[in-house]
Structure formats: C-alpha cells, structure tokens
C-alpha cells in the first residue's frame, strides 16, 4: 500500500487501490431514504433485511440539495477493509486493539487554523441552516429525520476536565438544533451531561464527521476497558503510532478533530428534553444495529448548535445502523475487551474471539479456546463468564475448540452439531441487564423478564471434553501448496 491513512480522504485513496472495494458514482442521489436504499443492496450486510450483502464502500459525488458536498458510506462495512485501513490482518484486529488500549497515546492540540475550519458557518448568521449545511441522510421513509450516524461526539467532564469521544444517535431537529440520545447509564458523555445539568450548566460539545477510521473504531470501546476519564482518542493514537490532532473550536470551549470533514459545534442544554420524532410524527427513530427501526424517544437531550465548519468540498460520512459497519465498529473493540479480560485470568488459553454479524457486533461472541491439560476442563465456561464481565451487552456466547474457525459461522454451527448436547451444554444466566434495543428483552416476550432491557444470557459450550479429544480429531488432509495447479499454465508433458 502507498501513503499512510490519516483521515477520511486518505482512507478513500487506500480503498481505490483495492480491487472491488470502492464504488464511485456521479449519478445524483436523494439523501431522503434513497441513499440508504441503494446501499442496502450494494454492500450493507450485517443485520439489514435480506436481500443485502457485504459489498464495496460507495462514494456519492452528487447529493441532491447540497452542491459541492459528497457522501461516503460503507468504508468499515467489511472486516477486510477495516484490516487494510488499520494495517493489520483481519483475524488479529481484536488483539491489535487490545494492545493499543494498554499502550495509549494521548491526543495533542494544534495551533492555528485546522483543516476542518477551512469554511466556517456561524449560527448567528441570518442564513444559517444545519439542514442545508450538512447532507445527513434519512435512512428509511419513517425515520424521525436526517441522522448523523458517524459523528464523533467530544466533550469534557465539568468537574475533572477529562475528555472522551463517543458515537451517539444525532437527529437534525431544526436550523440550529440537534437531538442526542444517551443510553441510560451506558455512555460517558451522557454522564458528563447529567453532571452539567446538576450544576445547571451547558455542556460544550463538538461533533466531528468524516475522520480517520482508527478514531471511529477506537471510539467504540466501553467500560470496564475504558472507564470514565479514559479518552478513546488515545487508542486511535496508539493504532497510528502518533497522537490524534485536535483543534480548538471557534464558538465553544471544546476541541474537535482537526482533519475532520465536518465539525458541528454546540452546547447540550440542561433541563431540556426533545421528542425525537417531533417533525415526522412517525413514532420511529432510525434503523438500529439489531435490525429493527427503533422507537422515537421522548427523552432525547438537545444540542444548541453554534457553528458548522468543514473542509473545502467536504465528504459527509454515514452508515446504515444495522449494517456490517456497526459490526466492525462495535464488535472489534468488544473482541479486544474480551481478550484483555480473559488473558489476565488465564493467559494462553483464549486463541481468538469473533463478535459476529448476526449479533450486530454486540449481542454474540464466539470464543476459540484451547484446553491444554485435563485441569483446563471447565475453564472455557469460566472464560465465557469473564467475557460477560468484559462487555455487559453480550447476550450469547459460543465456545469452540482451537480446530474450529471462529470467524466462519458454518464451522461454528458444525461444532454445535457434532460437539454439543442441549441438555448438558447450555448454561443460562437469567435476569441480567443487557441491552434495551433487543425487542425480546421485555416482559411481554417472557414472564421471566422483570423489566425492559433484562435478558437471559446464555453460553453454548460447543467444545469437546478434554478426555474425549482424540475421538473428535478432524479429518487430516495432506498439506499441499495448490498454487502450481491454479496458475493457469498448460500441463507440460514429461
């Protein structure tokens, strides 16, 4: 590969070098439902309703109603692309992020004008209108409105001054208003906003859109791997081997990512809650990672926008909520968190982890575990319990042996069919808080569930008992390099 990836534009250039990984079009696209409807067929994948598939990223050079702006979607909707953009083999991504989380490189603030501030629009200007400045797509016809799905929200705690970056659900509500949804008790910026509200203070915030993919992936770590006060931009710094560059915002006392395509500056207003679908009145928010369109919230917080800045000829980066892009951003940091937790407790046993597409990167993990001695029997289930501790939103864990490819769900299901008995190998843990976006986590679904968001967590142990491993050896084929037979050359007579 040629130049380093440092921002969205260099990431796009990297994809141009990879055959079949970027599709560019100059056909005008309507951001209202059409853009997402197109990409659903081209490359969304993930938990998007079929027919969909994993395909190339797309770059739309012409977005209706937004002259000069472009839209990119699907850059991370492939583990292969993520691996290339992070300069790491696909099967080692979880391990690389685990190492980077342990050796962070803190961001630095640059002086002078940043790339993200080449063009400035202040909200006190009479013609300022967020809806016209940012070509945010509305993913389905019933969405609450245009959503910024890949906005890197950056804020600082009112008491400590420590900063954090997180991705949140952001809906454009008016010419200078954004709604932001905080999952209760789950995100650090939500805790910052709650504390600012207790102090009756506005919380300065920046939203950086279109950034280095290392930032997008690194920002998706969660506690306990990254506790309150841990700036996930330092993980992106470790991924690149150099600090993420920040700049000072122009209208609020906060920082933004200096080479972002767009930056929205503003303040979270205390004591104000927004009905998310106040403009559409559909009852829906947007498609979420489990594959369903989530209900509109009446408890969204409100960001009063003070400015929009952007690069010349900016590129709006977006994603479809249930797509493979979410699997990459949420799943790979989850893999890293699980690796970190289990490696501390039983080093050398865990071979790999995969948070697969079917779980949206959050609900399901496959753990590849090696039993080295008879005393390791049972440790695989302890590893599963540690994984639940590493990431609270996990619902199902599949345990497989080291001869099973944890990244191949057909191989995982093969192990389930030949190494698993339902009466002996299912371990259930009922009544545990999981995730509110799973519609089955509700008392209406099962009388065993006391409150919405509670689940029965389940371990599927598809490993062979250590004492029986010799009986379960897979067929051993001759290890042959097939390249001479695949070169296309004609056979030569001897």
ZAMARGU-4260 file (C-alpha; in steps of 0.2 Angstrom, whole numbers, plus 5000, padded with zeros to 4 digits):
<rodrens>
0) 5000/5000/5000 | 5005/5018/4997 | 5003/5033/5009 | 4998/5031/5027 | 4979/5033/5032
5) 4977/5048/5042 | 4960/5054/5038 | 4944/5050/5028 | 4952/5056/5011 | 4967/5045/5013
10) 4956/5031/5018 | 4946/5033/5002 | 4963/5033/4992 | 4968/5017/5001 | 4952/5009/4995
15) 4954/5014/4977 | 4970/5003/4977 | 4960/4988/4982 | 4950/4980/4968 | 4932/4979/4971
20) 4932/4989/4987 | 4925/5006/4982 | 4911/5011/4970 | 4910/5029/4965 | 4895/5037/4956
25) 4891/5054/4949 | 4873/5050/4947 | 4863/5062/4959 | 4856/5054/4975 | 4842/5059/4986
30) 4848/5059/5004 | 4830/5056/5010 | 4829/5036/5010 | 4836/5034/4993 | 4855/5034/4998
35) 4852/5021/5011 | 4840/5011/5000 | 4854/5010/4987 | 4867/5004/4999 | 4856/4991/5006
40) 4858/4981/4990 | 4876/4986/4986 | 4885/4982/5002 | 4876/4985/5019 | 4877/4967/5025
45) 4875/4965/5044 | 4858/4963/5051 | 4850/4973/5037 | 4834/4964/5030 | 4838/4952/5015
50) 4842/4954/5001 | 4858/4963/5007 | 4876/4958/5006 | 4893/4963/5011 | 4900/4973/4996
55) 4911/4988/4992 | 4910/5005/5000 | 4902/5019/4990 | 4906/5037/4987 | 4892/5048/4980
60) 4899/5063/4971 | 4882/5072/4969 | 4870/5074/4984 | 4854/5082/4979 | 4851/5099/4988
65) 4869/5100/4994 | 4880/5107/4979 | 4899/5103/4982 | 4896/5090/4995 | 4899/5071/4994
70) 4893/5057/5004 | 4903/5041/5008 | 4895/5025/5016 | 4901/5008/5020 | 4920/5011/5022
75) 4920/5000/5038 | 4907/4988/5031 | 4920/4974/5028 | 4932/4966/5040 | 4944/4965/5026
80) 4943/4984/5023 | 4945/4988/5041 | 4960/4977/5042 | 4968/4986/5027 | 4964/5003/5034
85) 4972/4999/5051 | 4986/4989/5043 | 4983/4973/5052 | 4977/4955/5047 | 4958/4953/5049
90) 4960/4939/5062 | 4972/4950/5073 | 4961/4965/5074 | 4955/4961/5091 | 4972/4958/5098
95) 4979/4974/5090 | 4966/4984/5098 | 4969/4975/5115 | 4987/4980/5114 | 4983/4998/5109
100) 4971/5000/5123 | 4985/4995/5135 | 4998/5007/5127 | 4988/5023/5123 | 4995/5039/5115
105) 4986/5054/5121 | 4979/5067/5108 | 4988/5084/5106 | 4981/5101/5102 | 4987/5110/5086
110) 4989/5129/5085 | 4982/5139/5071 | 4968/5136/5058 | 4964/5117/5056 | 4959/5108/5040
115) 4941/5106/5047 | 4939/5125/5048 | 4943/5130/5030 | 4925/5135/5029 | 4915/5142/5043
120) 4897/5145/5046 | 4891/5153/5062 | 4874/5151/5069 | 4872/5169/5072 | 4871/5172/5054
125) 4854/5175/5047 | 4855/5162/5033 | 4862/5148/5045 | 4853/5132/5042 | 4860/5115/5048
130) 4848/5106/5037 | 4856/5114/5022 | 4874/5114/5028 | 4875/5095/5032 | 4869/5082/5019
135) 4864/5070/5033 | 4853/5055/5026 | 4836/5050/5032 | 4839/5031/5031 | 4821/5025/5029
140) 4805/5034/5025 | 4798/5033/5043 | 4814/5040/5051 | 4812/5054/5064 | 4823/5065/5052
145) 4840/5066/5045 | 4853/5057/5056 | 4871/5060/5059 | 4876/5042/5061 | 4895/5043/5062
150) 4898/5059/5072 | 4912/5058/5084 | 4905/5067/5100 | 4919/5075/5110 | 4916/5083/5127
155) 4924/5086/5144 | 4918/5082/5162 | 4913/5098/5171 | 4922/5093/5187 | 4938/5084/5181
160) 4940/5092/5164 | 4944/5074/5157 | 4938/5072/5139 | 4930/5057/5130 | 4924/5053/5112
165) 4908/5043/5109 | 4896/5040/5094 | 4878/5044/5098 | 4862/5045/5089 | 4860/5063/5082
170) 4845/5069/5073 | 4844/5086/5065 | 4828/5094/5073 | 4829/5112/5066 | 4841/5125/5058
175) 4852/5126/5074 | 4846/5111/5084 | 4851/5093/5086 | 4844/5079/5097 | 4856/5067/5105
180) 4851/5051/5113 | 4860/5044/5128 | 4858/5026/5133 | 4854/5027/5151 | 4870/5023/5162
185) 4880/5017/5147 | 4890/5031/5139 | 4902/5043/5147 | 4896/5059/5138 | 4879/5055/5145
190) 4887/5055/5162 | 4895/5072/5158 | 4879/5079/5153 | 4870/5073/5168 | 4883/5081/5179
195) 4882/5098/5170 | 4863/5098/5172 | 4865/5095/5191 | 4876/5111/5190 | 4864/5120/5179
200) 4877/5122/5166 | 4878/5120/5147 | 4890/5106/5141 | 4901/5112/5127 | 4902/5098/5114
205) 4909/5095/5096 | 4903/5083/5083 | 4917/5078/5071 | 4911/5069/5055 | 4922/5060/5042
210) 4938/5056/5051 | 4952/5043/5052 | 4944/5025/5053 | 4956/5022/5068 | 4946/5035/5078
215) 4929/5028/5073 | 4934/5010/5078 | 4944/5016/5094 | 4929/5027/5100 | 4918/5012/5102
220) 4927/5004/5117 | 4916/5004/5133 | 4919/5001/5152 | 4927/4992/5160 | 4941/4993/5147
225) 4939/5012/5146 | 4932/5019/5162 | 4926/5036/5164 | 4940/5048/5161 | 4949/5037/5148
230) 4950/5047/5131 | 4947/5034/5117 | 4956/5045/5105 | 4972/5039/5114 | 4968/5021/5107
235) 4967/5029/5089 | 4984/5037/5093 | 4991/5020/5098 | 4984/5012/5082 | 4993/5025/5071
240) 5009/5027/5082 | 5006/5045/5084 | 4994/5057/5093 | 4977/5062/5086 | 4977/5080/5082
245) 4964/5091/5090 | 4960/5109/5086 | 4951/5122/5097 | 4933/5125/5092 | 4928/5143/5087
250) 4912/5146/5096 | 4913/5134/5112 | 4926/5129/5124 | 4930/5112/5117 | 4941/5103/5105
255) 4937/5094/5089 | 4946/5083/5077 | 4957/5094/5067 | 4956/5085/5050 | 4938/5080/5051
260) 4927/5084/5035 | 4914/5092/5046 | 4913/5099/5064 | 4897/5104/5072 | 4900/5115/5087
265) 4887/5117/5101 | 4881/5115/5119 | 4870/5102/5127 | 4856/5112/5136 | 4852/5107/5154
270) 4834/5103/5158 | 4828/5101/5140 | 4821/5085/5133 | 4816/5083/5115 | 4803/5072/5107
275) 4814/5063/5094 | 4800/5062/5080 | 4793/5080/5083 | 4795/5084/5065 | 4789/5067/5057
280) 4777/5061/5070 | 4780/5043/5064 | 4784/5035/5081 | 4801/5029/5075 | 4819/5035/5077
285) 4830/5026/5064 | 4836/5008/5060 | 4847/5002/5074 | 4860/4988/5075 | 4849/4974/5080
290) 4840/4976/5063 | 4824/4984/5069 | 4819/5003/5067 | 4819/5009/5085 | 4805/5019/5093
295) 4807/5038/5094 | 4812/5043/5112 | 4804/5057/5121 | 4819/5059/5132 | 4832/5065/5120
300) 4844/5079/5125 | 4845/5094/5115 | 4861/5102/5107 | 4860/5120/5103 | 4872/5122/5088
305) 4883/5137/5087 | 4893/5134/5071 | 4897/5122/5057 | 4914/5121/5050 | 4921/5110/5036
310) 4934/5107/5023 | 4933/5113/5006 | 4922/5101/4995 | 4918/5091/5011 | 4913/5072/5012
315) 4899/5068/5023 | 4902/5050/5030 | 4887/5040/5036 | 4882/5022/5039 | 4866/5011/5040
320) 4863/5007/5058 | 4861/4988/5056 | 4875/4986/5043 | 4891/4977/5044 | 4899/4994/5048
325) 4892/4993/5065 | 4898/4975/5067 | 4916/4982/5063 | 4915/4997/5075 | 4906/4989/5090
330) 4912/4971/5088 | 4931/4973/5086 | 4933/4984/5102 | 4922/4971/5111 | 4934/4957/5105
335) 4948/4967/5112 | 4939/4970/5128 | 4936/4951/5130 | 4954/4946/5126 | 4960/4958/5139
340) 4949/4951/5152 | 4952/4933/5149 | 4971/4935/5146 | 4973/4942/5163 | 4964/4927/5171
345) 4971/4913/5161 | 4984/4918/5149 | 4987/4907/5133 | 4970/4898/5133 | 4960/4910/5123
350) 4965/4908/5104 | 4953/4921/5097 | 4937/4930/5098 | 4924/4935/5085 | 4909/4946/5088
355) 4899/4941/5073 | 4887/4950/5061 | 4872/4940/5067 | 4874/4949/5084 | 4877/4966/5077
360) 4895/4966/5085 | 4887/4967/5102 | 4875/4953/5106 | 4885/4937/5102 | 4903/4932/5103
365) 4912/4916/5098 | 4927/4911/5109 | 4940/4900/5102 | 4948/4891/5117 | 4962/4879/5119
370) 4961/4866/5133 | 4980/4861/5136 | 4978/4850/5150 | 4964/4840/5160 | 4963/4854/5173
375) 4958/4866/5159 | 4941/4857/5158 | 4928/4869/5164 | 4939/4884/5161 | 4931/4888/5145
380) 4915/4891/5154 | 4924/4902/5166 | 4931/4912/5151 | 4913/4914/5145 | 4908/4922/5162
385) 4923/4933/5160 | 4918/4939/5143 | 4901/4944/5150 | 4910/4954/5163 | 4921/4962/5150
390) 4906/4968/5139 | 4889/4969/5148 | 4879/4970/5132 | 4884/4952/5127 | 4869/4940/5127
395) 4875/4924/5119 | 4892/4916/5119 | 4898/4901/5108 | 4913/4891/5114 | 4923/4882/5101
400) 4939/4872/5101 | 4955/4878/5093 | 4952/4867/5077 | 4936/4877/5074 | 4937/4893/5064
405) 4928/4906/5075 | 4926/4918/5060 | 4917/4905/5050 | 4899/4903/5057 | 4897/4887/5046
410) 4911/4880/5056 | 4904/4886/5072 | 4887/4878/5068 | 4896/4862/5063 | 4904/4862/5080
415) 4887/4864/5088 | 4880/4850/5078 | 4894/4837/5082 | 4901/4843/5099 | 4886/4849/5108
420) 4871/4842/5118 | 4857/4854/5123 | 4854/4845/5140 | 4872/4846/5145 | 4880/4861/5136
425) 4868/4876/5138 | 4872/4887/5153 | 4859/4900/5156 | 4860/4916/5167 | 4843/4924/5169
430) 4838/4941/5175 | 4854/4951/5169 | 4854/4968/5162 | 4858/4968/5144 | 4853/4980/5130
435) 4836/4990/5128 | 4837/4989/5109 | 4834/4970/5109 | 4815/4969/5107 | 4814/4952/5115
440) 4822/4959/5131 | 4805/4963/5138 | 4791/4957/5150 | 4779/4955/5135 | 4791/4942/5127
445) 4794/4932/5143 | 4786/4932/5160 | 4804/4928/5167 | 4809/4946/5162 | 4806/4959/5175
450) 4810/4975/5166 | 4813/4980/5148 | 4832/4978/5144 | 4834/4962/5155 | 4839/4946/5147
455) 4843/4928/5150 | 4862/4927/5145 | 4867/4910/5138 | 4883/4900/5135 | 4883/4887/5121
460) 4898/4876/5125 | 4902/4868/5109 | 4919/4861/5115 | 4924/4843/5116 | 4928/4837/5134
465) 4946/4836/5136 | 4946/4817/5140 | 4937/4814/5123 | 4948/4825/5112 | 4956/4810/5102
470) 4939/4804/5097 | 4935/4821/5089 | 4950/4824/5078 | 4945/4831/5062 | 4950/4823/5045
475) 4968/4826/5042 | 4972/4831/5024 | 4989/4832/5015 | 4995/4850/5017 | 4999/4855/4999
480) 5003/4871/4991 | 4989/4872/4977 | 4997/4887/4968 | 5005/4877/4954 | 4988/4869/4949
485) 4980/4887/4950 | 4992/4896/4939 | 4983/4894/4923 | 4998/4886/4914 | 4995/4872/4902
490) 5001/4855/4908 | 5019/4850/4901 | 5022/4833/4895 | 5037/4824/4903
</rodrens>
